[in-house]
Amino acid sequence: MFTPDTPNFQSLMLMLDAAHMGWWKADFQAGELHVSEYIAKLLGLDGDKVRIGQLTHLVREDYRMPIHNEFMALKVDSKFDRTFPIELPEGEVWLHAQLVGRQTDPATGTHLFGYMQRVPVHDRREAEILTLENNYHTVVKENKHMDVLLDHLPIGYFRIRLLYDSDGRAIDYLFLSVNRAAQQIVGIEPDAYIGKTARETGHPVDAHIDKLAHIRLGNYKTDEWFAKKTRRHCRSFLYNTPNDGSEIVIPILDITDAALKARLADLCDHQPFIADAPVVLVFVADCQRWYDGFAAAGCAPRPPREGDLLLAAADAAIAAQNTVVAAESFGLGSCYIGDILENCEDVRSALALPPYAVPAAMLVLGRPTQQQRERRKPARFDARYIVRENRYRRMTPEEHEAMYRAREAAEGRADVDYAARMQAFCARKYNSVFSREMSRSAAVYLRAFSAQCTPGTEEGNARGVRRTENSHAGTD
């Protein structure tokens, strides 16, 4: 048996050092990694122990989460064989780490043993590693915007990885990520979930692990449940990603107030599909929050004006379109509802909107039918009629007709009565009752932002812009 004082042990350590290799032992119960003297020196550690999270932080950012998630999966998994870069004060160093064995003790928990080796610069494998790394880094860079979108989506999002025993049976799952909306809907802290297994967080794994394991690649199942902590009714879409059979993404929808959806459907030109949609989102141009925040901080802010509203409306529209893009990545369809600007007084009441908050856009999300997926997109006006360079130019009557006829021809309708079509469209849309109602409601919203309308004055109070101590942003 080797001991630190025997010549054989010292010889072994010399051989390992010459091979740029050392050993490690993981103690998940303590959350620590014990390492050999060579690894401690390589990583610049003060001793032979380091927190697992502290070591993970040394891994280069684009590799950090995959390495962390795979290593944490060793709580129930039995394979770890990875090459990855770490960032040290002297520069980037590539390491190869492999799990060799495990020991389980009822008193001290599970201990894992393995080795870690520095990959020499001149090693042939380095070229292969760097090539793979470069490809991976490119993919990460291209999809980094999606990570940001997912974190800011108003839809909850979990990502988990199924964990299997030696017989290939799913026995647990590891939480890989959870976005902000999911934290709010379910009422959790990310640190309590990310990097932990379902059993560690107290989930009844045995009650639903088989359901998760039997979702086929690229397929999904739905589930409805009640979040006890926040008292929210939720609907989940459990989606098995096509690229990784062990990874499942779970969008979570808050379906608590179906009555509110029905009310909005009625207010938005009586469109029942709004009430039936699994997700209805209202994007608010919210000038109230900053106004209240400034006032709370003793800033004596000026009332929000028209420019503030236009900027906030642009922000709301950007958020709405980002949601459309993210939803599309999950195979969801979307539809904008412009009618949310109608019936100002009733919409304000339904959404508890204060004076300086205006519903800029409404979006419904759902899963499109096969016919909807396959139908051809309608033709658009040619770009030469839409795009202007350097300055605006109004079109002549002849250009308007040419623009319209070109689009009709693209739809297979070459011989049309231009004047009759335009007159019918103008009567049905532009001069319609609902269009006039939308303009009336918009004018009501705008009154609060008028320079002639000051909160607290008789005129301001008459127009419904008196601030109260309980005013709030209502919804975002």
Secondary structure as the mmCIF struct_conf table of DSSP 4:
data_model
#
loop_
_struct_conf.conf_type_id
_struct_conf.id
_struct_conf.beg_label_comp_id
_struct_conf.beg_label_asym_id
_struct_conf.beg_label_seq_id
_struct_conf.end_label_comp_id
_struct_conf.end_label_asym_id
_struct_conf.end_label_seq_id
TURN_TY1_P TURN_TY1_P1 PRO A 4 ASP A 5
BEND BEND1 THR A 6 THR A 6
HELX_RH_AL_P HELX_RH_AL_P1 PRO A 7 ALA A 18
TURN_TY1_P TURN_TY1_P2 ALA A 19 HIS A 20
STRN STRN1 MET A 21 ASP A 27
TURN_TY1_P TURN_TY1_P3 PHE A 28 GLY A 31
STRN STRN2 GLU A 32 VAL A 35
HELX_RH_AL_P HELX_RH_AL_P2 GLU A 37 LEU A 43
TURN_TY1_P TURN_TY1_P4 GLY A 44 GLY A 44
BEND BEND2 ASP A 46 ASP A 48
STRN STRN3 LYS A 49 ARG A 51
HELX_RH_AL_P HELX_RH_AL_P3 ILE A 52 THR A 56
TURN_TY1_P TURN_TY1_P5 HIS A 57 LEU A 58
STRN STRN4 VAL A 59 VAL A 59
HELX_RH_AL_P HELX_RH_AL_P4 GLU A 61 MET A 72
HELX_RH_3T_P HELX_RH_3T_P1 ALA A 73 LYS A 75
TURN_TY1_P TURN_TY1_P6 VAL A 76 VAL A 76
STRN STRN5 ASP A 81 LEU A 88
TURN_TY1_P TURN_TY1_P7 PRO A 89 GLU A 90
STRN STRN6 GLY A 91 ASP A 105
TURN_TY1_P TURN_TY1_P8 PRO A 106 THR A 108
STRN STRN7 GLY A 109 ARG A 118
HELX_LH_PP_P HELX_LH_PP_P1 VAL A 119 PRO A 120
TURN_TY1_P TURN_TY1_P9 VAL A 121 HIS A 122
HELX_RH_AL_P HELX_RH_AL_P5 ARG A 124 HIS A 152
BEND BEND3 PRO A 154 ILE A 155
STRN STRN8 GLY A 156 TYR A 164
TURN_TY1_P TURN_TY1_P10 SER A 166 ASP A 167
BEND BEND4 GLY A 168 GLY A 168
STRN STRN9 ALA A 170 VAL A 178
HELX_RH_AL_P HELX_RH_AL_P6 ARG A 180 VAL A 186
TURN_TY1_P TURN_TY1_P11 GLY A 187 GLY A 187
HELX_RH_3T_P HELX_RH_3T_P2 PRO A 190 ALA A 192
TURN_TY1_P TURN_TY1_P12 TYR A 193 GLY A 195
STRN STRN10 THR A 197 THR A 197
TURN_TY1_P TURN_TY1_P13 ALA A 198 GLY A 202
HELX_RH_AL_P HELX_RH_AL_P7 VAL A 205 ALA A 213
TURN_TY1_P TURN_TY1_P14 HIS A 214 HIS A 214
HELX_LH_PP_P HELX_LH_PP_P2 ILE A 215 ARG A 216
TURN_TY1_P TURN_TY1_P15 LEU A 217 GLY A 218
STRN STRN11 TYR A 220 ALA A 227
TURN_TY1_P TURN_TY1_P16 LYS A 228 ARG A 231
STRN STRN12 ARG A 232 ASN A 240
TURN_TY1_P TURN_TY1_P17 PRO A 242 ASN A 243
TURN_TY1_P TURN_TY1_P18 GLY A 245 SER A 246
STRN STRN13 GLU A 247 ASP A 254
HELX_RH_AL_P HELX_RH_AL_P8 ALA A 258 LEU A 267
TURN_TY1_P TURN_TY1_P19 CYS A 268 ASP A 269
BEND BEND5 HIS A 270 HIS A 270
HELX_RH_AL_P HELX_RH_AL_P9 PRO A 272 ASP A 276
BEND BEND6 ALA A 277 PRO A 278
STRN STRN14 VAL A 279 ASP A 286
HELX_RH_AL_P HELX_RH_AL_P10 GLN A 288 ALA A 296
TURN_TY1_P TURN_TY1_P20 ALA A 297 GLY A 298
HELX_LH_PP_P HELX_LH_PP_P3 PRO A 301 PRO A 304
HELX_RH_AL_P HELX_RH_AL_P11 GLU A 306 SER A 329
TURN_TY1_P TURN_TY1_P21 PHE A 330 GLY A 331
STRN STRN15 GLY A 333 TYR A 336
HELX_RH_3T_P HELX_RH_3T_P3 GLY A 338 LEU A 341
BEND BEND7 GLU A 342 ASN A 343
HELX_RH_AL_P HELX_RH_AL_P12 CYS A 344 LEU A 351
TURN_TY1_P TURN_TY1_P22 ALA A 352 ALA A 352
TURN_TY1_P TURN_TY1_P23 PRO A 355 TYR A 356
STRN STRN16 ALA A 357 GLY A 366
HELX_LH_PP_P HELX_LH_PP_P4 ARG A 367 THR A 369
HELX_RH_AL_P HELX_RH_AL_P13 GLN A 370 GLU A 374
BEND BEND8 ARG A 375 ARG A 375
HELX_LH_PP_P HELX_LH_PP_P5 ARG A 376 ALA A 379
HELX_RH_AL_P HELX_RH_AL_P14 ALA A 383 ILE A 386
BEND BEND9 GLU A 389 ARG A 391
HELX_LH_PP_P HELX_LH_PP_P6 ARG A 394 THR A 396
HELX_RH_AL_P HELX_RH_AL_P15 PRO A 397 ALA A 410
TURN_TY1_P TURN_TY1_P24 GLU A 411 GLY A 412
BEND BEND10 ASP A 415 ASP A 415
HELX_RH_AL_P HELX_RH_AL_P16 TYR A 418 PHE A 425
HELX_RH_PI_P HELX_RH_PI_P1 CYS A 426 TYR A 430
TURN_TY1_P TURN_TY1_P25 ASN A 431 ASN A 431
BEND BEND11 SER A 432 SER A 432
HELX_RH_AL_P HELX_RH_AL_P17 VAL A 433 ARG A 447
TURN_TY1_P TURN_TY1_P26 ALA A 448 PHE A 449
TURN_TY1_P TURN_TY1_P27 ALA A 451 GLN A 452
TURN_TY1_P TURN_TY1_P28 PRO A 455 GLY A 456
BEND BEND12 THR A 457 THR A 457
HELX_RH_AL_P HELX_RH_AL_P18 GLU A 458 ALA A 462
TURN_TY1_P TURN_TY1_P29 ARG A 463 GLY A 464
TURN_TY1_P TURN_TY1_P30 GLU A 469 ASN A 470
#
